[in-house]
């Protein structure tokens, strides 16, 4: 307990005051240009941190969750509006609890004390400016485990550059390559170009994946996730081709088979159903054909499993 109090005192001195009073937010590709100290933009959030859950999480990639779990911190809000979002209650509806920057730092230390393998910031992009001084301070105050940036890749390269040296593992999506699909399903026609530029910056910062020689857990690098959507196997194959030709072994790739129809997709002839075994198999076989022998796949009925924990709206500290 004394150690936690000491950390809090150090962090208060290091973080200072007034950093949260940023105006005219243009930190993500939406460039809303609004003053988040008094109003919300597309992401639905003010400057102050709002999180929905902080706890060990065991459903990430095996090299990230390990045996003790990944120390996930789920941020409320999002700069995309994916119609198939599995945690829309926090991404779009803003469910969560407001916390201070010093409390966020303390949560990271509490998770580290629980023995998690990393600190996993989930959907953090719209808080990137506010997170930078927090990450700087926890590093200087004794946080030893890797920091994971778990995002949609819909991010500004300029802002990502400010994370260099602060983030160890990037865990981004690559959702689409076609602007039409991105506009229809996530209200972001520019997503393909933005995400490609973001992935390039992430890869340049952290390099090829690195793993602890004793445990096999990931310590540095980029692990790109692609969720196969029903009726879009061809676009999935194009995405894998792009990733393999552009990066080869410089990144890891997860081919995800956990798409689950949500209420907002009920009227869509494609998204109202699950991915068929044949669709997913064609994507996986294509990955093998082009040489993606190390890609991670999800076998069995992944779509029937719960990869997102329940959100109560009341933050339970780790």
C-alpha positions in Angstrom: 0.0 0.0 0.0 2.9 2.4 0.9 4.3 1.7 -2.6 1.0 2.7 -4.2 0.9 5.9 -2.3 4.5 6.7 -3.3 3.7 6.1 -6.9 0.6 8.4 -6.7 2.7 11.2 -5.1 5.4 10.9 -7.8 2.8 10.8 -10.6 1.0 13.9 -9.3 4.3 15.8 -9.4 5.2 14.5 -12.9 1.8 15.0 -14.6 1.2 18.4 -13.2 -2.0 20.2 -14.0 -3.8 21.7 -16.9 -2.7 19.1 -19.5 -6.3 18.0 -20.0 -7.4 21.5 -21.1 -6.8 20.8 -24.8 -8.9 22.6 -27.4 -9.9 22.2 -31.0 -9.3 18.5 -31.1 -7.8 17.2 -34.4 -6.0 14.3 -32.9 -7.7 11.6 -35.0 -8.6 11.5 -38.8 -12.1 12.9 -38.0 -10.5 16.3 -37.2 -13.6 17.4 -35.4 -12.0 20.7 -34.4 -14.0 21.0 -31.2 -13.1 21.9 -27.6 -13.3 18.7 -25.7 -13.1 20.4 -22.4 -16.7 21.4 -22.8 -18.2 19.3 -25.7 -17.8 16.0 -27.4 -16.8 15.2 -30.9 -17.4 12.1 -33.1 -15.8 9.9 -30.4 -18.4 10.9 -27.9 -15.9 11.7 -25.2 -14.6 14.8 -23.3 -10.9 15.3 -22.5 -11.2 13.4 -19.2 -10.6 9.6 -19.2 -13.6 7.3 -19.1 -13.0 3.6 -18.9 -15.5 0.7 -18.7 -13.3 -2.1 -17.4 -9.8 -2.8 -16.1 -8.9 -6.4 -15.4 -6.8 -9.3 -16.6 -8.1 -10.6 -20.0 -7.5 -14.1 -21.3 -8.9 -14.0 -24.8 -6.3 -12.1 -26.7 -3.7 -13.9 -28.9 -1.9 -16.6 -26.8 1.4 -14.7 -26.9 -0.3 -11.6 -25.4 -2.7 -13.2 -22.9 -0.2 -15.8 -21.7 -1.1 -17.7 -18.5 -1.8 -14.7 -16.3 -3.8 -12.6 -18.8 -3.3 -9.3 -20.5 -3.9 -6.2 -18.3 -6.7 -4.7 -20.4 -8.1 -1.2 -19.9 -11.2 -0.6 -22.0 -11.7 3.0 -22.9 -15.2 4.4 -23.5 -15.9 6.0 -26.9 -14.6 5.4 -30.4 -13.8 7.3 -33.6 -15.5 4.6 -35.7 -19.1 3.5 -35.8 -18.9 -0.1 -36.9 -22.4 -1.5 -37.3 -21.2 -4.9 -36.1 -19.4 -3.7 -33.0 -19.5 -6.2 -30.2 -19.0 -3.7 -27.5 -21.2 -0.8 -28.8 -22.4 -0.1 -25.3 -19.0 1.4 -24.4 -17.8 2.4 -27.9 -21.0 4.2 -29.1 -23.1 4.6 -26.0 -20.3 5.8 -23.7 -20.8 3.3 -20.8 -18.0 3.7 -18.3 -16.7 5.7 -15.4 -14.7 8.9 -15.4 -11.3 8.7 -13.8 -8.3 11.0 -13.3 -4.9 10.6 -15.0 -3.3 9.6 -11.7 -6.0 7.0 -11.1 -5.3 5.6 -14.6 -1.6 5.3 -13.8 -2.4 3.6 -10.5 -4.6 1.1 -12.3 -1.7 0.2 -14.5 0.5 -0.5 -11.5 -2.3 -2.5 -9.8 -2.5 -4.7 -12.9 1.2 -5.1 -13.0 1.0 -6.2 -9.3 -1.6 -8.8 -10.4 1.1 -10.5 -12.6 -0.4 -9.6 -16.0 2.0 -9.9 -18.9 1.3 -6.4 -20.3 -0.8 -3.3 -20.1 -3.4 -3.5 -22.9 -5.0 -0.1 -23.9 -8.2 -1.0 -25.7 -9.6 1.6 -28.2 -7.4 4.3 -26.9 -7.0 6.4 -30.1 -9.3 9.3 -29.1 -7.3 9.7 -25.9 -3.9 9.6 -27.5 -2.9 13.2 -26.4 -4.0 12.6 -22.8 -2.3 9.2 -22.6 1.2 10.4 -23.6 2.1 12.0 -20.3 0.6 9.2 -18.4 2.7 6.6 -20.3 5.8 8.7 -19.8 5.2 9.0 -16.1 4.5 5.3 -15.4 7.6 4.3 -17.3 9.7 6.6 -15.2 7.9 5.5 -12.1 8.7 1.8 -12.5 6.2 0.1 -14.9 8.2 -2.8 -16.3 5.8 -4.8 -18.5 5.1 -4.0 -22.2 2.5 -1.5 -23.2 0.0 -2.7 -25.9 -1.8 -0.2 -28.1 -5.0 -2.1 -29.2 -6.7 -0.1 -31.8 -8.7 0.1 -35.0 -5.8 1.6 -36.9 -8.0 4.6 -37.7 -5.3 7.0 -36.4 -3.3 10.0 -37.3 0.3 9.2 -38.2 1.4 12.6 -36.7 -0.1 11.5 -33.3 1.2 8.0 -33.5 4.7 9.4 -33.9 4.4 10.9 -30.4 4.0 7.4 -29.0 7.4 6.3 -30.2 9.3 4.8 -27.3 6.2 4.6 -25.2 4.4 1.6 -26.9 6.0 -1.8 -27.2 3.3 -3.8 -29.0 0.8 -2.5 -31.6 -2.3 -4.6 -31.9 -4.2 -2.9 -34.7 -7.1 -4.0 -36.9 -7.0 -3.9 -40.7 -10.8 -4.0 -41.3 -11.2 -3.0 -45.0 -9.3 -2.2 -48.2 -12.4 -0.9 -50.1 -13.6 2.6 -49.3 -17.1 1.5 -50.1 -17.1 -1.2 -47.4 -15.5 1.1 -44.9 -18.1 3.8 -45.5 -21.0 1.4 -45.3 -20.0 -0.4 -42.2 -17.9 2.1 -40.2 -18.8 5.5 -41.6 -15.2 6.1 -42.6 -14.6 5.9 -46.4 -11.0 7.0 -45.8 -10.3 4.1 -43.5 -8.2 2.0 -46.0 -5.7 4.8 -46.7 -5.6 6.0 -43.1 -5.1 2.5 -41.7 -2.3 1.6 -44.2 -0.4 4.7 -43.2 -0.9 4.0 -39.5 0.4 0.4 -39.9 3.5 1.7 -41.7 4.2 4.0 -38.8 3.6 1.3 -36.2 5.9 -1.1 -38.0 8.6 1.5 -38.4 8.5 2.3 -34.6 8.7 -1.2 -33.1 10.1 -3.4 -35.9 9.5 -7.2 -36.3 7.8 -9.2 -33.6 10.0 -10.2 -30.6 9.2 -12.8 -28.0 10.6 -13.6 -24.6 12.9 -16.6 -25.1 11.7 -18.3 -21.9 8.0 -17.8 -22.0 7.3 -17.2 -25.7 5.2 -14.2 -24.9 5.3 -11.2 -27.2 7.5 -8.3 -26.0 7.6 -6.0 -29.0 6.3 -5.7 -32.5 3.0 -5.4 -34.5 0.2 -8.0 -34.6 -2.4 -7.1 -37.1 -5.9 -8.5 -36.7 -8.4 -9.0 -39.6 -12.0 -10.0 -38.8 -13.5 -12.0 -41.7 -16.9 -10.6 -42.5 -19.8 -12.7 -44.1 -19.9 -12.2 -47.8 -16.5 -10.4 -47.9 -14.1 -13.3 -48.2 -12.6 -11.8 -51.4 -11.8 -8.5 -49.6 -10.2 -10.5 -46.8 -8.0 -12.3 -49.3 -7.0 -8.9 -50.7 -6.2 -7.6 -47.2 -4.0 -10.7 -46.5 -2.2 -10.3 -49.9 -1.5 -6.6 -49.1 -0.1 -7.4 -45.6 2.1 -10.2 -46.9 3.5 -8.3 -49.9 4.1 -5.1 -47.8 5.4 -6.6 -44.6 6.1 -10.3 -44.9 7.5 -11.5 -41.6 7.9 -8.0 -40.2 4.4 -8.2 -38.7 2.2 -10.9 -37.2 -1.3 -11.5 -38.5 -4.4 -12.9 -36.9 -7.2 -14.1 -39.1 -10.3 -13.9 -36.9 -13.4 -16.0 -37.2 -15.5 -14.5 -34.4 -17.9 -12.3 -36.3 -21.3 -12.3 -34.5 -24.4 -10.7 -35.9 -25.6 -7.7 -33.8 -29.0 -6.0 -33.6 -27.9 -3.2 -36.0 -27.0 -5.8 -38.7 -30.4 -7.6 -38.6 -31.6 -6.1 -41.9 -28.3 -6.5 -43.8 -28.5 -9.6 -46.1 -24.8 -10.4 -45.4 -24.0 -9.2 -41.9 -27.2 -10.7 -40.4 -25.5 -14.1 -40.6 -22.3 -15.6 -39.4 -19.2 -16.4 -41.6 -19.7 -19.9 -43.1 -17.0 -22.5 -42.6 -16.4 -22.5 -46.3 -15.8 -18.7 -46.4 -13.3 -18.8 -43.5 -11.6 -21.8 -45.0 -11.1 -20.1 -48.3 -9.4 -17.2 -46.6 -7.2 -19.4 -44.5 -6.2 -21.6 -47.5 -5.4 -18.4 -49.4 -3.1 -17.2 -46.6 -1.2 -20.5 -46.7 -1.0 -20.4 -50.5 0.7 -17.0 -50.5 3.2 -18.0 -47.8 1.6 -16.7 -44.6 2.6 -19.9 -42.7 2.7 -18.2 -39.3 -0.7 -16.5 -39.4 -2.9 -17.2 -36.3 -6.3 -18.7 -37.0 -9.4 -19.4 -34.9 -10.6 -22.9 -35.1 -14.0 -24.3 -34.2 -17.0 -22.2 -33.3 -15.2 -19.0 -32.4 -18.2 -16.9 -33.2 -20.1 -18.6 -30.4 -17.5 -17.8 -27.7 -17.5 -14.6 -25.7 -14.3 -12.6 -26.4 -15.6 -9.4 -24.8 -16.2 -9.4 -21.1 -19.4 -8.0 -19.6 -19.5 -4.3 -18.9 -21.6 -3.2 -15.9 -21.0 0.6 -16.2 -19.4 0.6 -12.7 -15.6 0.3 -12.7 -14.2 -2.4 -10.6 -10.6 -1.7 -9.8 -8.0 -4.5 -10.3 
